[in-house]
């Protein structure tokens, strides 16, 4: 875990390019979220910054939201196997034990990923911090029963939770 050196006040002083660079990885491969939030400076505290970032995500057109959802890797998926995850995703998935799946767990997660993507058209997203493999598998199985609109909204809620956790690591109060 890194020690936060950024503050909401210091972020508020940055030009847009530097602001976006400082928040790279908070929203997976989606710098547009920070670009849209930058215009709402200054940020009183980390919670205000998070609220502005999440608000920018929620106010975006559906196609931009879908692209954000699709920018996330499958859990224990091909990108993880090939070592192509972002540093944040690698750390989060390893912390949840996904890098240590048994062959049976890996096969089950792959099958659930496939079923989920076939049904919804985007990868299963969950903030894995504090969860174990069994928790994640149970959530995958449960959420496969959702309707597409409910799951789209849940994916955005999970992305907001992931962003909050990542921002907590990177930005001091």
Beta strands, then each sheet from edge to edge (+ up, - down):
strand 1: 6-7
strand 2: 171-172
sheet 1: 1+ 2+
end
